[in-house]
Amino acid sequence: MTTIEIRLTTLEDVRNFVNIVTRYDIDIDLCSGRYVVDAKSIMGIFSLDLLSPIKLTAHSENTEKLFEELKPYII
């Protein structure tokens, strides 16, 4: 399991982020405050506080390629 912090500031960011993570066959969660949602769910992401950093947890040890693609969103 690997955890990083990301920021999604625009609708375009959310759409591109979901397009990236849906290509991976691993469980990915986003956590903001006490809420945890599936990172592959656009509706779930919009239920989070997008003004604050969001904690991303990938439930896999092989995440190098995923994090390389998510580099624009990592803070």
PDB file of N, H, CA, C and O in Angstrom:
ATOM      1  N   MET A   1       0.855  -1.171   0.000  1.00  0.00           N
ATOM      2  CA  MET A   1       0.000   0.000   0.000  1.00  0.00           C
ATOM      3  C   MET A   1       0.898   1.229   0.000  1.00  0.00           C
ATOM      4  O   MET A   1       1.848   1.313   0.779  1.00  0.00           O
ATOM      5  N   THR A   2       0.592   2.193  -0.885  1.00  0.00           N
ATOM      6  H   THR A   2      -0.180   2.125  -1.518  1.00  0.00           H
ATOM      7  CA  THR A   2       1.362   3.415  -1.002  1.00  0.00           C
ATOM      8  C   THR A   2       0.423   4.606  -0.923  1.00  0.00           C
ATOM      9  O   THR A   2      -0.664   4.584  -1.500  1.00  0.00           O
ATOM     10  N   THR A   3       0.842   5.653  -0.204  1.00  0.00           N
ATOM     11  H   THR A   3       1.726   5.671   0.265  1.00  0.00           H
ATOM     12  CA  THR A   3       0.009   6.832  -0.021  1.00  0.00           C
ATOM     13  C   THR A   3       0.759   8.090  -0.447  1.00  0.00           C
ATOM     14  O   THR A   3       1.932   8.270  -0.120  1.00  0.00           O
ATOM     15  N   ILE A   4       0.056   8.963  -1.188  1.00  0.00           N
ATOM     16  H   ILE A   4      -0.897   8.817  -1.453  1.00  0.00           H
ATOM     17  CA  ILE A   4       0.596  10.262  -1.588  1.00  0.00           C
ATOM     18  C   ILE A   4      -0.511  11.300  -1.430  1.00  0.00           C
ATOM     19  O   ILE A   4      -1.667  10.949  -1.194  1.00  0.00           O
ATOM     20  N   GLU A   5      -0.155  12.576  -1.560  1.00  0.00           N
ATOM     21  H   GLU A   5       0.784  12.861  -1.752  1.00  0.00           H
ATOM     22  CA  GLU A   5      -1.162  13.636  -1.554  1.00  0.00           C
ATOM     23  C   GLU A   5      -1.259  14.238  -2.943  1.00  0.00           C
ATOM     24  O   GLU A   5      -0.252  14.457  -3.616  1.00  0.00           O
ATOM     25  N   ILE A   6      -2.507  14.505  -3.365  1.00  0.00           N
ATOM     26  H   ILE A   6      -3.325  14.327  -2.818  1.00  0.00           H
ATOM     27  CA  ILE A   6      -2.752  15.082  -4.677  1.00  0.00           C
ATOM     28  C   ILE A   6      -3.656  16.302  -4.534  1.00  0.00           C
ATOM     29  O   ILE A   6      -4.242  16.542  -3.479  1.00  0.00           O
ATOM     30  N   ARG A   7      -3.755  17.063  -5.613  1.00  0.00           N
ATOM     31  H   ARG A   7      -3.278  16.869  -6.471  1.00  0.00           H
ATOM     32  CA  ARG A   7      -4.681  18.189  -5.667  1.00  0.00           C
ATOM     33  C   ARG A   7      -5.363  18.167  -7.036  1.00  0.00           C
ATOM     34  O   ARG A   7      -4.704  18.103  -8.074  1.00  0.00           O
ATOM     35  N   LEU A   8      -6.684  18.221  -7.014  1.00  0.00           N
ATOM     36  H   LEU A   8      -7.219  18.273  -6.170  1.00  0.00           H
ATOM     37  CA  LEU A   8      -7.508  18.287  -8.224  1.00  0.00           C
ATOM     38  C   LEU A   8      -8.276  19.594  -8.158  1.00  0.00           C
ATOM     39  O   LEU A   8      -9.187  19.733  -7.341  1.00  0.00           O
ATOM     40  N   THR A   9      -7.923  20.559  -9.006  1.00  0.00           N
ATOM     41  H   THR A   9      -7.183  20.446  -9.669  1.00  0.00           H
ATOM     42  CA  THR A   9      -8.498  21.892  -8.868  1.00  0.00           C
ATOM     43  C   THR A   9      -9.578  22.229  -9.891  1.00  0.00           C
ATOM     44  O   THR A   9     -10.390  23.125  -9.657  1.00  0.00           O
ATOM     45  N   THR A  10      -9.598  21.529 -11.015  1.00  0.00           N
ATOM     46  H   THR A  10      -8.938  20.802 -11.205  1.00  0.00           H
ATOM     47  CA  THR A  10     -10.577  21.854 -12.051  1.00  0.00           C
ATOM     48  C   THR A  10     -11.358  20.611 -12.469  1.00  0.00           C
ATOM     49  O   THR A  10     -10.968  19.484 -12.164  1.00  0.00           O
ATOM     50  N   LEU A  11     -12.453  20.834 -13.164  1.00  0.00           N
ATOM     51  H   LEU A  11     -12.770  21.750 -13.411  1.00  0.00           H
ATOM     52  CA  LEU A  11     -13.246  19.733 -13.710  1.00  0.00           C
ATOM     53  C   LEU A  11     -12.399  18.900 -14.667  1.00  0.00           C
ATOM     54  O   LEU A  11     -12.497  17.673 -14.689  1.00  0.00           O
ATOM     55  N   GLU A  12     -11.572  19.572 -15.451  1.00  0.00           N
ATOM     56  H   GLU A  12     -11.492  20.569 -15.433  1.00  0.00           H
ATOM     57  CA  GLU A  12     -10.672  18.889 -16.389  1.00  0.00           C
ATOM     58  C   GLU A  12      -9.677  17.997 -15.644  1.00  0.00           C
ATOM     59  O   GLU A  12      -9.399  16.880 -16.081  1.00  0.00           O
ATOM     60  N   ASP A  13      -9.139  18.486 -14.520  1.00  0.00           N
ATOM     61  H   ASP A  13      -9.365  19.394 -14.165  1.00  0.00           H
ATOM     62  CA  ASP A  13      -8.234  17.677 -13.695  1.00  0.00           C
ATOM     63  C   ASP A  13      -8.920  16.399 -13.221  1.00  0.00           C
ATOM     64  O   ASP A  13      -8.340  15.315 -13.299  1.00  0.00           O
ATOM     65  N   VAL A  14     -10.143  16.522 -12.735  1.00  0.00           N
ATOM     66  H   VAL A  14     -10.614  17.402 -12.672  1.00  0.00           H
ATOM     67  CA  VAL A  14     -10.876  15.361 -12.225  1.00  0.00           C
ATOM     68  C   VAL A  14     -11.122  14.367 -13.351  1.00  0.00           C
ATOM     69  O   VAL A  14     -10.929  13.165 -13.165  1.00  0.00           O
ATOM     70  N   ARG A  15     -11.536  14.841 -14.490  1.00  0.00           N
ATOM     71  H   ARG A  15     -11.692  15.817 -14.641  1.00  0.00           H
ATOM     72  CA  ARG A  15     -11.816  13.952 -15.627  1.00  0.00           C
ATOM     73  C   ARG A  15     -10.549  13.222 -16.082  1.00  0.00           C
ATOM     74  O   ARG A  15     -10.577  12.012 -16.305  1.00  0.00           O
ATOM     75  N   ASN A  16      -9.439  13.955 -16.219  1.00  0.00           N
ATOM     76  H   ASN A  16      -9.416  14.938 -16.037  1.00  0.00           H
ATOM     77  CA  ASN A  16      -8.184  13.331 -16.637  1.00  0.00           C
ATOM     78  C   ASN A  16      -7.683  12.346 -15.584  1.00  0.00           C
ATOM     79  O   ASN A  16      -7.191  11.268 -15.921  1.00  0.00           O
ATOM     80  N   PHE A  17      -7.807  12.716 -14.307  1.00  0.00           N
ATOM     81  H   PHE A  17      -8.207  13.591 -14.034  1.00  0.00           H
ATOM     82  CA  PHE A  17      -7.387  11.844 -13.217  1.00  0.00           C
ATOM     83  C   PHE A  17      -8.157  10.519 -13.261  1.00  0.00           C
ATOM     84  O   PHE A  17      -7.555   9.450 -13.160  1.00  0.00           O
ATOM     85  N   VAL A  18      -9.465  10.584 -13.408  1.00  0.00           N
ATOM     86  H   VAL A  18      -9.954  11.452 -13.490  1.00  0.00           H
ATOM     87  CA  VAL A  18     -10.285   9.369 -13.448  1.00  0.00           C
ATOM     88  C   VAL A  18      -9.927   8.525 -14.675  1.00  0.00           C
ATOM     89  O   VAL A  18      -9.880   7.298 -14.590  1.00  0.00           O
ATOM     90  N   ASN A  19      -9.676   9.170 -15.803  1.00  0.00           N
ATOM     91  H   ASN A  19      -9.714  10.166 -15.873  1.00  0.00           H
ATOM     92  CA  ASN A  19      -9.274   8.419 -17.001  1.00  0.00           C
ATOM     93  C   ASN A  19      -7.968   7.662 -16.775  1.00  0.00           C
ATOM     94  O   ASN A  19      -7.803   6.550 -17.276  1.00  0.00           O
ATOM     95  N   ILE A  20      -7.048   8.252 -16.031  1.00  0.00           N
ATOM     96  H   ILE A  20      -7.183   9.156 -15.624  1.00  0.00           H
ATOM     97  CA  ILE A  20      -5.774   7.590 -15.741  1.00  0.00           C
ATOM     98  C   ILE A  20      -5.979   6.403 -14.798  1.00  0.00           C
ATOM     99  O   ILE A  20      -5.547   5.289 -15.097  1.00  0.00           O
ATOM    100  N   VAL A  21      -6.637   6.639 -13.661  1.00  0.00           N
ATOM    101  H   VAL A  21      -6.988   7.543 -13.418  1.00  0.00           H
ATOM    102  CA  VAL A  21      -6.726   5.581 -12.642  1.00  0.00           C
ATOM    103  C   VAL A  21      -7.606   4.415 -13.074  1.00  0.00           C
ATOM    104  O   VAL A  21      -7.408   3.297 -12.598  1.00  0.00           O
ATOM    105  N   THR A  22      -8.568   4.640 -13.959  1.00  0.00           N
ATOM    106  H   THR A  22      -8.729   5.548 -14.346  1.00  0.00           H
ATOM    107  CA  THR A  22      -9.423   3.524 -14.387  1.00  0.00           C
ATOM    108  C   THR A  22      -8.673   2.519 -15.258  1.00  0.00           C
ATOM    109  O   THR A  22      -9.142   1.397 -15.446  1.00  0.00           O
ATOM    110  N   ARG A  23      -7.529   2.900 -15.783  1.00  0.00           N
ATOM    111  H   ARG A  23      -7.147   3.812 -15.630  1.00  0.00           H
ATOM    112  CA  ARG A  23      -6.736   1.970 -16.594  1.00  0.00           C
ATOM    113  C   ARG A  23      -5.961   0.961 -15.749  1.00  0.00           C
ATOM    114  O   ARG A  23      -5.388   0.012 -16.285  1.00  0.00           O
ATOM    115  N   TYR A  24      -5.940   1.159 -14.456  1.00  0.00           N
ATOM    116  H   TYR A  24      -6.405   1.930 -14.020  1.00  0.00           H
ATOM    117  CA  TYR A  24      -5.174   0.278 -13.564  1.00  0.00           C
ATOM    118  C   TYR A  24      -6.120  -0.656 -12.815  1.00  0.00           C
ATOM    119  O   TYR A  24      -7.163  -0.237 -12.313  1.00  0.00           O
ATOM    120  N   ASP A  25      -5.739  -1.919 -12.750  1.00  0.00           N
ATOM    121  H   ASP A  25      -4.891  -2.260 -13.157  1.00  0.00           H
ATOM    122  CA  ASP A  25      -6.566  -2.929 -12.104  1.00  0.00           C
ATOM    123  C   ASP A  25      -6.148  -3.103 -10.639  1.00  0.00           C
ATOM    124  O   ASP A  25      -5.881  -4.215 -10.183  1.00  0.00           O
ATOM    125  N   ILE A  26      -6.099  -1.986  -9.920  1.00  0.00           N
ATOM    126  H   ILE A  26      -6.316  -1.083 -10.290  1.00  0.00           H
ATOM    127  CA  ILE A  26      -5.799  -2.011  -8.487  1.00  0.00           C
ATOM    128  C   ILE A  26      -6.814  -1.117  -7.783  1.00  0.00           C
ATOM    129  O   ILE A  26      -7.416  -0.236  -8.398  1.00  0.00           O
ATOM    130  N   ASP A  27      -6.995  -1.354  -6.496  1.00  0.00           N
ATOM    131  H   ASP A  27      -6.506  -2.069  -5.996  1.00  0.00           H
ATOM    132  CA  ASP A  27      -7.899  -0.506  -5.716  1.00  0.00           C
ATOM    133  C   ASP A  27      -7.172   0.776  -5.347  1.00  0.00           C
ATOM    134  O   ASP A  27      -6.050   0.742  -4.840  1.00  0.00           O
ATOM    135  N   ILE A  28      -7.820   1.908  -5.606  1.00  0.00           N
ATOM    136  H   ILE A  28      -8.731   1.935  -6.018  1.00  0.00           H
ATOM    137  CA  ILE A  28      -7.262   3.220  -5.300  1.00  0.00           C
ATOM    138  C   ILE A  28      -8.332   4.009  -4.567  1.00  0.00           C
ATOM    139  O   ILE A  28      -9.446   4.169  -5.065  1.00  0.00           O
ATOM    140  N   ASP A  29      -7.994   4.501  -3.387  1.00  0.00           N
ATOM    141  H   ASP A  29      -7.089   4.371  -2.981  1.00  0.00           H
ATOM    142  CA  ASP A  29      -8.925   5.280  -2.574  1.00  0.00           C
ATOM    143  C   ASP A  29      -8.451   6.715  -2.469  1.00  0.00           C
ATOM    144  O   ASP A  29      -7.254   6.999  -2.523  1.00  0.00           O
ATOM    145  N   LEU A  30      -9.419   7.624  -2.316  1.00  0.00           N
ATOM    146  H   LEU A  30     -10.391   7.393  -2.271  1.00  0.00           H
ATOM    147  CA  LEU A  30      -9.128   9.021  -2.017  1.00  0.00           C
ATOM    148  C   LEU A  30      -9.746   9.348  -0.673  1.00  0.00           C
ATOM    149  O   LEU A  30     -10.879   8.958  -0.389  1.00  0.00           O
ATOM    150  N   CYS A  31      -9.002  10.063   0.149  1.00  0.00           N
ATOM    151  H   CYS A  31      -8.082  10.379  -0.082  1.00  0.00           H
ATOM    152  CA  CYS A  31      -9.461  10.404   1.485  1.00  0.00           C
ATOM    153  C   CYS A  31      -9.334  11.907   1.696  1.00  0.00           C
ATOM    154  O   CYS A  31      -8.277  12.496   1.471  1.00  0.00           O
ATOM    155  N   SER A  32     -10.431  12.510   2.132  1.00  0.00           N
ATOM    156  H   SER A  32     -11.290  12.030   2.315  1.00  0.00           H
ATOM    157  CA  SER A  32     -10.450  13.929   2.478  1.00  0.00           C
ATOM    158  C   SER A  32     -11.218  14.054   3.784  1.00  0.00           C
ATOM    159  O   SER A  32     -12.425  13.816   3.835  1.00  0.00           O
ATOM    160  N   GLY A  33     -10.502  14.431   4.842  1.00  0.00           N
ATOM    161  H   GLY A  33      -9.522  14.625   4.801  1.00  0.00           H
ATOM    162  CA  GLY A  33     -11.140  14.467   6.151  1.00  0.00           C
ATOM    163  C   GLY A  33     -11.503  13.059   6.574  1.00  0.00           C
ATOM    164  O   GLY A  33     -10.648  12.173   6.594  1.00  0.00           O
ATOM    165  N   ARG A  34     -12.765  12.848   6.911  1.00  0.00           N
ATOM    166  H   ARG A  34     -13.459  13.568   6.894  1.00  0.00           H
ATOM    167  CA  ARG A  34     -13.190  11.504   7.328  1.00  0.00           C
ATOM    168  C   ARG A  34     -13.875  10.734   6.204  1.00  0.00           C
ATOM    169  O   ARG A  34     -14.387   9.637   6.431  1.00  0.00           O
ATOM    170  N   TYR A  35     -13.891  11.290   5.000  1.00  0.00           N
ATOM    171  H   TYR A  35     -13.476  12.180   4.815  1.00  0.00           H
ATOM    172  CA  TYR A  35     -14.537  10.639   3.869  1.00  0.00           C
ATOM    173  C   TYR A  35     -13.526   9.903   3.012  1.00  0.00           C
ATOM    174  O   TYR A  35     -12.460  10.433   2.700  1.00  0.00           O
ATOM    175  N   VAL A  36     -13.865   8.673   2.631  1.00  0.00           N
ATOM    176  H   VAL A  36     -14.731   8.242   2.884  1.00  0.00           H
ATOM    177  CA  VAL A  36     -13.040   7.864   1.745  1.00  0.00           C
ATOM    178  C   VAL A  36     -13.906   7.425   0.575  1.00  0.00           C
ATOM    179  O   VAL A  36     -14.994   6.882   0.767  1.00  0.00           O
ATOM    180  N   VAL A  37     -13.414   7.662  -0.643  1.00  0.00           N
ATOM    181  H   VAL A  37     -12.530   8.102  -0.798  1.00  0.00           H
ATOM    182  CA  VAL A  37     -14.173   7.283  -1.844  1.00  0.00           C
ATOM    183  C   VAL A  37     -13.256   6.528  -2.801  1.00  0.00           C
ATOM    184  O   VAL A  37     -12.031   6.596  -2.706  1.00  0.00           O
ATOM    185  N   ASP A  38     -13.878   5.816  -3.713  1.00  0.00           N
ATOM    186  H   ASP A  38     -14.874   5.761  -3.790  1.00  0.00           H
ATOM    187  CA  ASP A  38     -13.159   5.116  -4.775  1.00  0.00           C
ATOM    188  C   ASP A  38     -12.629   6.164  -5.752  1.00  0.00           C
ATOM    189  O   ASP A  38     -13.391   7.003  -6.231  1.00  0.00           O
ATOM    190  N   ALA A  39     -11.335   6.123  -6.049  1.00  0.00           N
ATOM    191  H   ALA A  39     -10.715   5.441  -5.659  1.00  0.00           H
ATOM    192  CA  ALA A  39     -10.719   7.112  -6.944  1.00  0.00           C
ATOM    193  C   ALA A  39     -11.221   6.977  -8.379  1.00  0.00           C
ATOM    194  O   ALA A  39     -11.005   7.880  -9.188  1.00  0.00           O
ATOM    195  N   LYS A  40     -11.875   5.889  -8.706  1.00  0.00           N
ATOM    196  H   LYS A  40     -12.050   5.156  -8.049  1.00  0.00           H
ATOM    197  CA  LYS A  40     -12.383   5.682 -10.062  1.00  0.00           C
ATOM    198  C   LYS A  40     -13.803   6.211 -10.224  1.00  0.00           C
ATOM    199  O   LYS A  40     -14.406   6.048 -11.285  1.00  0.00           O
ATOM    200  N   SER A  41     -14.340   6.838  -9.191  1.00  0.00           N
ATOM    201  H   SER A  41     -13.850   6.971  -8.329  1.00  0.00           H
ATOM    202  CA  SER A  41     -15.707   7.353  -9.210  1.00  0.00           C
ATOM    203  C   SER A  41     -15.715   8.875  -9.287  1.00  0.00           C
ATOM    204  O   SER A  41     -15.315   9.555  -8.342  1.00  0.00           O
ATOM    205  N   ILE A  42     -16.171   9.401 -10.415  1.00  0.00           N
ATOM    206  H   ILE A  42     -16.496   8.849 -11.183  1.00  0.00           H
ATOM    207  CA  ILE A  42     -16.245  10.858 -10.577  1.00  0.00           C
ATOM    208  C   ILE A  42     -17.190  11.458  -9.546  1.00  0.00           C
ATOM    209  O   ILE A  42     -16.881  12.488  -8.947  1.00  0.00           O
ATOM    210  N   MET A  43     -18.338  10.824  -9.335  1.00  0.00           N
ATOM    211  H   MET A  43     -18.589   9.988  -9.822  1.00  0.00           H
ATOM    212  CA  MET A  43     -19.292  11.346  -8.356  1.00  0.00           C
ATOM    213  C   MET A  43     -18.699  11.317  -6.951  1.00  0.00           C
ATOM    214  O   MET A  43     -18.918  12.237  -6.163  1.00  0.00           O
ATOM    215  N   GLY A  44     -17.957  10.274  -6.639  1.00  0.00           N
ATOM    216  H   GLY A  44     -17.779   9.526  -7.279  1.00  0.00           H
ATOM    217  CA  GLY A  44     -17.311  10.190  -5.335  1.00  0.00           C
ATOM    218  C   GLY A  44     -16.298  11.300  -5.138  1.00  0.00           C
ATOM    219  O   GLY A  44     -16.222  11.891  -4.061  1.00  0.00           O
ATOM    220  N   ILE A  45     -15.520  11.586  -6.168  1.00  0.00           N
ATOM    221  H   ILE A  45     -15.582  11.106  -7.043  1.00  0.00           H
ATOM    222  CA  ILE A  45     -14.512  12.647  -6.075  1.00  0.00           C
ATOM    223  C   ILE A  45     -15.174  13.995  -5.832  1.00  0.00           C
ATOM    224  O   ILE A  45     -14.671  14.799  -5.047  1.00  0.00           O
ATOM    225  N   PHE A  46     -16.290  14.250  -6.496  1.00  0.00           N
ATOM    226  H   PHE A  46     -16.698  13.598  -7.134  1.00  0.00           H
ATOM    227  CA  PHE A  46     -16.958  15.539  -6.317  1.00  0.00           C
ATOM    228  C   PHE A  46     -17.619  15.676  -4.947  1.00  0.00           C
ATOM    229  O   PHE A  46     -18.050  16.769  -4.580  1.00  0.00           O
ATOM    230  N   SER A  47     -17.702  14.595  -4.196  1.00  0.00           N
ATOM    231  H   SER A  47     -17.352  13.708  -4.495  1.00  0.00           H
ATOM    232  CA  SER A  47     -18.237  14.696  -2.843  1.00  0.00           C
ATOM    233  C   SER A  47     -17.155  15.104  -1.839  1.00  0.00           C
ATOM    234  O   SER A  47     -17.448  15.371  -0.674  1.00  0.00           O
ATOM    235  N   LEU A  48     -15.903  15.149  -2.303  1.00  0.00           N
ATOM    236  H   LEU A  48     -15.665  14.932  -3.249  1.00  0.00           H
ATOM    237  CA  LEU A  48     -14.785  15.520  -1.428  1.00  0.00           C
ATOM    238  C   LEU A  48     -14.544  17.027  -1.459  1.00  0.00           C
ATOM    239  O   LEU A  48     -15.036  17.727  -2.344  1.00  0.00           O
ATOM    240  N   ASP A  49     -13.786  17.513  -0.487  1.00  0.00           N
ATOM    241  H   ASP A  49     -13.386  16.944   0.232  1.00  0.00           H
ATOM    242  CA  ASP A  49     -13.371  18.912  -0.441  1.00  0.00           C
ATOM    243  C   ASP A  49     -12.184  19.076  -1.381  1.00  0.00           C
ATOM    244  O   ASP A  49     -11.055  18.737  -1.025  1.00  0.00           O
ATOM    245  N   LEU A  50     -12.434  19.595  -2.581  1.00  0.00           N
ATOM    246  H   LEU A  50     -13.351  19.870  -2.870  1.00  0.00           H
ATOM    247  CA  LEU A  50     -11.377  19.722  -3.578  1.00  0.00           C
ATOM    248  C   LEU A  50     -10.494  20.944  -3.359  1.00  0.00           C
ATOM    249  O   LEU A  50      -9.520  21.131  -4.089  1.00  0.00           O
ATOM    250  N   LEU A  51     -10.806  21.770  -2.384  1.00  0.00           N
ATOM    251  H   LEU A  51     -11.597  21.618  -1.792  1.00  0.00           H
ATOM    252  CA  LEU A  51      -9.968  22.922  -2.079  1.00  0.00           C
ATOM    253  C   LEU A  51      -8.764  22.539  -1.218  1.00  0.00           C
ATOM    254  O   LEU A  51      -7.791  23.288  -1.128  1.00  0.00           O
ATOM    255  N   SER A  52      -8.839  21.384  -0.596  1.00  0.00           N
ATOM    256  H   SER A  52      -9.630  20.775  -0.669  1.00  0.00           H
ATOM    257  CA  SER A  52      -7.762  20.903   0.270  1.00  0.00           C
ATOM    258  C   SER A  52      -7.028  19.756  -0.415  1.00  0.00           C
ATOM    259  O   SER A  52      -7.572  19.122  -1.319  1.00  0.00           O
ATOM    260  N   PRO A  53      -5.784  19.482   0.014  1.00  0.00           N
ATOM    261  CA  PRO A  53      -5.092  18.304  -0.522  1.00  0.00           C
ATOM    262  C   PRO A  53      -5.874  17.027  -0.205  1.00  0.00           C
ATOM    263  O   PRO A  53      -6.534  16.929   0.829  1.00  0.00           O
ATOM    264  N   ILE A  54      -5.788  16.065  -1.102  1.00  0.00           N
ATOM    265  H   ILE A  54      -5.252  16.144  -1.942  1.00  0.00           H
ATOM    266  CA  ILE A  54      -6.493  14.797  -0.970  1.00  0.00           C
ATOM    267  C   ILE A  54      -5.459  13.689  -0.858  1.00  0.00           C
ATOM    268  O   ILE A  54      -4.485  13.663  -1.611  1.00  0.00           O
ATOM    269  N   LYS A  55      -5.670  12.772   0.083  1.00  0.00           N
ATOM    270  H   LYS A  55      -6.461  12.793   0.695  1.00  0.00           H
ATOM    271  CA  LYS A  55      -4.753  11.650   0.268  1.00  0.00           C
ATOM    272  C   LYS A  55      -5.180  10.507  -0.652  1.00  0.00           C
ATOM    273  O   LYS A  55      -6.317  10.040  -0.589  1.00  0.00           O
ATOM    274  N   LEU A  56      -4.257  10.061  -1.506  1.00  0.00           N
ATOM    275  H   LEU A  56      -3.333  10.440  -1.557  1.00  0.00           H
ATOM    276  CA  LEU A  56      -4.498   8.947  -2.411  1.00  0.00           C
ATOM    277  C   LEU A  56      -3.782   7.726  -1.850  1.00  0.00           C
ATOM    278  O   LEU A  56      -2.597   7.793  -1.522  1.00  0.00           O
ATOM    279  N   THR A  57      -4.495   6.616  -1.739  1.00  0.00           N
ATOM    280  H   THR A  57      -5.457   6.561  -2.006  1.00  0.00           H
ATOM    281  CA  THR A  57      -3.910   5.365  -1.287  1.00  0.00           C
ATOM    282  C   THR A  57      -4.111   4.315  -2.371  1.00  0.00           C
ATOM    283  O   THR A  57      -5.241   3.975  -2.723  1.00  0.00           O
ATOM    284  N   ALA A  58      -2.992   3.805  -2.899  1.00  0.00           N
ATOM    285  H   ALA A  58      -2.075   4.081  -2.614  1.00  0.00           H
ATOM    286  CA  ALA A  58      -3.022   2.746  -3.902  1.00  0.00           C
ATOM    287  C   ALA A  58      -2.711   1.436  -3.189  1.00  0.00           C
ATOM    288  O   ALA A  58      -1.667   1.305  -2.551  1.00  0.00           O
ATOM    289  N   HIS A  59      -3.605   0.480  -3.296  1.00  0.00           N
ATOM    290  H   HIS A  59      -4.454   0.587  -3.814  1.00  0.00           H
ATOM    291  CA  HIS A  59      -3.463  -0.795  -2.597  1.00  0.00           C
ATOM    292  C   HIS A  59      -2.670  -1.782  -3.451  1.00  0.00           C
ATOM    293  O   HIS A  59      -3.170  -2.836  -3.843  1.00  0.00           O
ATOM    294  N   SER A  60      -1.431  -1.413  -3.726  1.00  0.00           N
ATOM    295  H   SER A  60      -1.025  -0.557  -3.407  1.00  0.00           H
ATOM    296  CA  SER A  60      -0.516  -2.232  -4.502  1.00  0.00           C
ATOM    297  C   SER A  60       0.893  -1.738  -4.225  1.00  0.00           C
ATOM    298  O   SER A  60       1.088  -0.570  -3.886  1.00  0.00           O
ATOM    299  N   GLU A  61       1.856  -2.598  -4.365  1.00  0.00           N
ATOM    300  H   GLU A  61       1.698  -3.546  -4.640  1.00  0.00           H
ATOM    301  CA  GLU A  61       3.251  -2.195  -4.181  1.00  0.00           C
ATOM    302  C   GLU A  61       3.872  -1.733  -5.492  1.00  0.00           C
ATOM    303  O   GLU A  61       4.904  -1.062  -5.486  1.00  0.00           O
ATOM    304  N   ASN A  62       3.260  -2.083  -6.606  1.00  0.00           N
ATOM    305  H   ASN A  62       2.422  -2.629  -6.612  1.00  0.00           H
ATOM    306  CA  ASN A  62       3.793  -1.748  -7.921  1.00  0.00           C
ATOM    307  C   ASN A  62       3.067  -0.519  -8.466  1.00  0.00           C
ATOM    308  O   ASN A  62       2.161  -0.642  -9.291  1.00  0.00           O
ATOM    309  N   THR A  63       3.468   0.666  -8.002  1.00  0.00           N
ATOM    310  H   THR A  63       4.203   0.766  -7.332  1.00  0.00           H
ATOM    311  CA  THR A  63       2.744   1.890  -8.352  1.00  0.00           C
ATOM    312  C   THR A  63       3.592   2.907  -9.115  1.00  0.00           C
ATOM    313  O   THR A  63       3.136   4.028  -9.342  1.00  0.00           O
ATOM    314  N   GLU A  64       4.803   2.550  -9.513  1.00  0.00           N
ATOM    315  H   GLU A  64       5.173   1.640  -9.329  1.00  0.00           H
ATOM    316  CA  GLU A  64       5.694   3.508 -10.164  1.00  0.00           C
ATOM    317  C   GLU A  64       5.080   4.103 -11.426  1.00  0.00           C
ATOM    318  O   GLU A  64       5.111   5.318 -11.623  1.00  0.00           O
ATOM    319  N   LYS A  65       4.521   3.245 -12.282  1.00  0.00           N
ATOM    320  H   LYS A  65       4.495   2.258 -12.122  1.00  0.00           H
ATOM    321  CA  LYS A  65       3.939   3.720 -13.543  1.00  0.00           C
ATOM    322  C   LYS A  65       2.713   4.606 -13.278  1.00  0.00           C
ATOM    323  O   LYS A  65       2.534   5.637 -13.927  1.00  0.00           O
ATOM    324  N   LEU A  66       1.878   4.199 -12.327  1.00  0.00           N
ATOM    325  H   LEU A  66       2.023   3.361 -11.800  1.00  0.00           H
ATOM    326  CA  LEU A  66       0.699   4.992 -11.961  1.00  0.00           C
ATOM    327  C   LEU A  66       1.121   6.375 -11.481  1.00  0.00           C
ATOM    328  O   LEU A  66       0.583   7.380 -11.945  1.00  0.00           O
ATOM    329  N   PHE A  67       2.073   6.438 -10.562  1.00  0.00           N
ATOM    330  H   PHE A  67       2.510   5.621 -10.185  1.00  0.00           H
ATOM    331  CA  PHE A  67       2.487   7.721 -10.008  1.00  0.00           C
ATOM    332  C   PHE A  67       3.191   8.590 -11.043  1.00  0.00           C
ATOM    333  O   PHE A  67       3.143   9.817 -10.954  1.00  0.00           O
ATOM    334  N   GLU A  68       3.840   7.972 -12.018  1.00  0.00           N
ATOM    335  H   GLU A  68       3.879   6.976 -12.090  1.00  0.00           H
ATOM    336  CA  GLU A  68       4.459   8.742 -13.099  1.00  0.00           C
ATOM    337  C   GLU A  68       3.372   9.450 -13.919  1.00  0.00           C
ATOM    338  O   GLU A  68       3.533  10.610 -14.298  1.00  0.00           O
ATOM    339  N   GLU A  69       2.279   8.756 -14.185  1.00  0.00           N
ATOM    340  H   GLU A  69       2.148   7.813 -13.876  1.00  0.00           H
ATOM    341  CA  GLU A  69       1.176   9.363 -14.938  1.00  0.00           C
ATOM    342  C   GLU A  69       0.449  10.425 -14.114  1.00  0.00           C
ATOM    343  O   GLU A  69      -0.077  11.387 -14.673  1.00  0.00           O
ATOM    344  N   LEU A  70       0.414  10.259 -12.795  1.00  0.00           N
ATOM    345  H   LEU A  70       0.842   9.477 -12.341  1.00  0.00           H
ATOM    346  CA  LEU A  70      -0.288  11.196 -11.922  1.00  0.00           C
ATOM    347  C   LEU A  70       0.591  12.370 -11.479  1.00  0.00           C
ATOM    348  O   LEU A  70       0.152  13.201 -10.683  1.00  0.00           O
ATOM    349  N   LYS A  71       1.807  12.446 -11.977  1.00  0.00           N
ATOM    350  H   LYS A  71       2.163  11.771 -12.623  1.00  0.00           H
ATOM    351  CA  LYS A  71       2.753  13.471 -11.546  1.00  0.00           C
ATOM    352  C   LYS A  71       2.193  14.901 -11.581  1.00  0.00           C
ATOM    353  O   LYS A  71       2.518  15.679 -10.685  1.00  0.00           O
ATOM    354  N   PRO A  72       1.371  15.290 -12.564  1.00  0.00           N
ATOM    355  CA  PRO A  72       0.840  16.663 -12.564  1.00  0.00           C
ATOM    356  C   PRO A  72      -0.069  16.981 -11.360  1.00  0.00           C
ATOM    357  O   PRO A  72      -0.287  18.149 -11.041  1.00  0.00           O
ATOM    358  N   TYR A  73      -0.588  15.953 -10.706  1.00  0.00           N
ATOM    359  H   TYR A  73      -0.410  15.004 -10.965  1.00  0.00           H
ATOM    360  CA  TYR A  73      -1.530  16.160  -9.611  1.00  0.00           C
ATOM    361  C   TYR A  73      -0.904  15.960  -8.233  1.00  0.00           C
ATOM    362  O   TYR A  73      -1.511  16.308  -7.221  1.00  0.00           O
ATOM    363  N   ILE A  74       0.302  15.403  -8.188  1.00  0.00           N
ATOM    364  H   ILE A  74       0.796  15.121  -9.010  1.00  0.00           H
ATOM    365  CA  ILE A  74       0.963  15.138  -6.909  1.00  0.00           C
ATOM    366  C   ILE A  74       1.530  16.431  -6.341  1.00  0.00           C
ATOM    367  O   ILE A  74       2.165  17.216  -7.045  1.00  0.00           O
ATOM    368  N   ILE A  75       1.280  16.634  -5.034  1.00  0.00           N
ATOM    369  H   ILE A  75       0.764  15.996  -4.462  1.00  0.00           H
ATOM    370  CA  ILE A  75       1.829  17.844  -4.383  1.00  0.00           C
ATOM    371  C   ILE A  75       2.899  17.444  -3.380  1.00  0.00           C
ATOM    372  O   ILE A  75       3.485  18.307  -2.726  1.00  0.00           O
TER     373      ILE A  75
END
